[in-house]
Amino acid sequence: MFEQIIPDKCRYDVLSTKIEIRLAKAEPIHWTSLEFSMEVAVPQRINVPSVAANQRPSYPSSKPKRVDWDKIEAQVKKEEKDEKLDGDAALNKFFRDIYQDADEDARRAMQKSFVESNGTVLSTNWKEVGVKKVEGSPPDGMELKKWEY
């Protein structure tokens, strides 16, 4: 192959009818032809403007008005964060937030305690949960039944 490639950026896809190989070149080059010719043709180098790290690519559109999707995404995330939930939705969001922000031991403790107690206990203390089986504790006025397979 002509010119250097970047192995980390190369990839291949094996499909049922063909194999696609994509080689990422170190320098972008425009090939005038894929066929061999006797005249020596020098591939033309393409001037690629470097994109700044903080600048996102803009995509072509037929609409005259541009839409900033990053701004819309940030707005939606802010609305989701500020949304006032009630009942089960608020409780589920609360536990989801605890799980997302927890470290690996706390996540493991939450999973183990929830499964072993049939959904009646949720603990984030792995030192306590990891050494023994978690017993279920039903709410007041209810009784815990074991599932038989």
HELIX and SHEET records of a PDB file:
HELIX    1   1 PRO A    7  LYS A    9  5                                   3    
HELIX    2   2 TRP A   69  ASP A   82  1                                  14    
HELIX    3   3 ASP A   88  ASP A  101  1                                  14    
HELIX    4   4 GLU A  104  GLU A  116  1                                  13    
HELIX    5   5 TRP A  126  VAL A  129  1                                   4    
SHEET    1   A 2 ARG A  11  VAL A  14  0                                        
SHEET    2   A 2 ILE A  19  ARG A  22 -1                                        
SHEET    1   B 2 ILE A  29  HIS A  30  0                                        
SHEET    2   B 2 GLN A  44  ARG A  45 -1                                        
END                                                                             
